[in-house]
Amino acid sequence: MAQVLEFKLPDLGEGLTEAEIVRWLVAVGDVVAIDQPVVEVETAKAMVEVPCPYGGVVTARYGEEGTELPVGAPLLTVAVGGTGAPEELAEAAPDATPKATAEDAVSSEYSGNVLVGYGTAGPVARRRRVRRENPAVAQAPGVAQAQASAPAPVAASAPAPAPVAVKAPEPVAAAPLAGHHGPVPVISPLVRKLARDRGIDLREVRGSGPEGLILRADVELALAAMERPAVAAPAAAAPAVAAPVAASAQAVAGERIPLRGLRGAVADKLSRSRTEIPDATCWVDADATELMAARRAMNEAGGPKISLLALLARICAHALARFPELNSTVDTAAREIVRLPAVHLGFAAQTPRGLVVPVVKDAGTRTAESLTAEFARLTESARQGTLTPADLTGGTFTLNNYGVFGVDGSTPIVNHPEAAMLGVGRIIPKPWVHQGELAVRQVVQLSLTFDHRVCDGGTAGGFLRYVADCVEQPAVLLRTL
């Protein structure tokens, strides 16, 4: 007889706590193979396809496209373990044994592949199944073990949760809120914590999500209603829903764009940077004519083309070797500056999804050719939305070429928890005094924003001046080769 296994949203790594369903790749009734991708989700860092470790028939999906789910929330259920044809499995799914976990399944019914937070590596020794007295009754976690040692069925015990008859799973799971009786339609632990910390009874909050699901916005709306000053008119004469209705009227006054997914992650990081980092910015104009000529000579010599960004990255790596204060981070808990041993260079890339900062690992040990290839690979992955969390984390310094947008200068925001960012404006012909005479030269503006806790202006100015010297005279780099 088939079992219905529940597959939950796994931890996708790098501390991500939620993901948005972008596209379902299977429908209810579809037969899926082990490790077949079943849904495409978007996290704060990348879009990924999530494979299901079970093979069988999809009996239910949780959440529509565009729904944001926390890690650990149900994604779908799969009927597995039947010996008949897929059609028989699908017909047996409603009457199958209640939803089981991966630990209850036979090892041949799932894969050995894992993502962070869930895995099906298969136990060393199979666990002995406990035959349930009533297969039509769903039991809470831990009930089966208690049932094996108790003389009477758990369902007959007074303190046990009420048994639930097996039926097609609902799209949204309802969990009981501690301290209240009955289910509350909320699945996000963040929403529960927000309500608990602010003293809001979730049973009195009306959810705006699918099937009444309580979202963070609903809790914040209820909180705003609680904090609104009392009106002078008699409160008893006013309807209980007057305050929420007024807040809703204000909410529709303009277009509201949720800060979630990638945009929300960027907003949080930029806000944290401005809140925690006492930053300062300095800038200088540099004559890039010789750098452009050197690049042209490299490319005319044959072999793979060298990008301008790769040459700037090489310059940054050498400058950070001379001024290691800027390749560091601040441990606020320990009140220590941590100087980092390797240069992992992030670079700003604009994509259809928004701004992302892929990271070139060990940029200080790479050649210009290697840097060019890695920049091209990461940029293409960013445009396709296939960057992994590892591609977007671990940076120690960021290079931001905003000149591609046709602007000359900017004051970059430090990419927390890094200590500095170099901004590069457009390179354009400008009048410039060269060798004592006025000439038209290729001029670029360089700007450095740095964390004033890790160094003073003298160090930051020395770093920026060295970068400018290398741009104006690339032969300066020969000293370090």
Order of alpha helices (4+ residues) and beta strands (2+ residues): beta-beta-beta-beta-beta-beta-beta-beta-alpha-beta-beta-beta-beta-alpha-beta-beta-beta-alpha-alpha-alpha-alpha-beta-alpha-alpha-beta-beta-beta-beta-beta-beta-alpha-beta-beta-beta-beta-alpha
